[in-house]
Amino acid sequence: MSNWTSLWYVWLILLTVFLLLLCGITASCIKFCWRKKRPPVETFSRHPYDLTAIAIDSDSTAHSTVT
């Protein structure tokens, strides 16, 4: 059986995984703290929009020019 210290690539993989986890946890904490300090922002405006629908019959002149 090999000695664990001679398997340098295993330690390199473990160190990389540990650093990625640490970086992710740090980013999550920073994002959580940043969101907590900012006032909430409204994502949707409250302005109503007008919608006009025009019905076109199949035998109208507008329909024949469109098709």
Secondary structure as a PSIPRED ss2 file (coil, helix, strand):
# PSIPRED VFORMAT (PSIPRED V4.0)

   1 M C   1.000  0.000  0.000
   2 S C   1.000  0.000  0.000
   3 N C   1.000  0.000  0.000
   4 W H   0.000  1.000  0.000
   5 T H   0.000  1.000  0.000
   6 S H   0.000  1.000  0.000
   7 L C   1.000  0.000  0.000
   8 W H   0.000  1.000  0.000
   9 Y H   0.000  1.000  0.000
  10 V H   0.000  1.000  0.000
  11 W H   0.000  1.000  0.000
  12 L H   0.000  1.000  0.000
  13 I H   0.000  1.000  0.000
  14 L H   0.000  1.000  0.000
  15 L H   0.000  1.000  0.000
  16 T H   0.000  1.000  0.000
  17 V H   0.000  1.000  0.000
  18 F H   0.000  1.000  0.000
  19 L H   0.000  1.000  0.000
  20 L H   0.000  1.000  0.000
  21 L H   0.000  1.000  0.000
  22 L H   0.000  1.000  0.000
  23 C H   0.000  1.000  0.000
  24 G H   0.000  1.000  0.000
  25 I H   0.000  1.000  0.000
  26 T H   0.000  1.000  0.000
  27 A H   0.000  1.000  0.000
  28 S H   0.000  1.000  0.000
  29 C H   0.000  1.000  0.000
  30 I H   0.000  1.000  0.000
  31 K H   0.000  1.000  0.000
  32 F H   0.000  1.000  0.000
  33 C H   0.000  1.000  0.000
  34 W H   0.000  1.000  0.000
  35 R H   0.000  1.000  0.000
  36 K H   0.000  1.000  0.000
  37 K H   0.000  1.000  0.000
  38 R C   1.000  0.000  0.000
  39 P C   1.000  0.000  0.000
  40 P C   1.000  0.000  0.000
  41 V C   1.000  0.000  0.000
  42 E C   1.000  0.000  0.000
  43 T C   1.000  0.000  0.000
  44 F C   1.000  0.000  0.000
  45 S C   1.000  0.000  0.000
  46 R C   1.000  0.000  0.000
  47 H C   1.000  0.000  0.000
  48 P C   1.000  0.000  0.000
  49 Y C   1.000  0.000  0.000
  50 D C   1.000  0.000  0.000
  51 L C   1.000  0.000  0.000
  52 T C   1.000  0.000  0.000
  53 A C   1.000  0.000  0.000
  54 I C   1.000  0.000  0.000
  55 A C   1.000  0.000  0.000
  56 I C   1.000  0.000  0.000
  57 D C   1.000  0.000  0.000
  58 S C   1.000  0.000  0.000
  59 D C   1.000  0.000  0.000
  60 S C   1.000  0.000  0.000
  61 T H   0.000  1.000  0.000
  62 A H   0.000  1.000  0.000
  63 H H   0.000  1.000  0.000
  64 S H   0.000  1.000  0.000
  65 T H   0.000  1.000  0.000
  66 V H   0.000  1.000  0.000
  67 T C   1.000  0.000  0.000
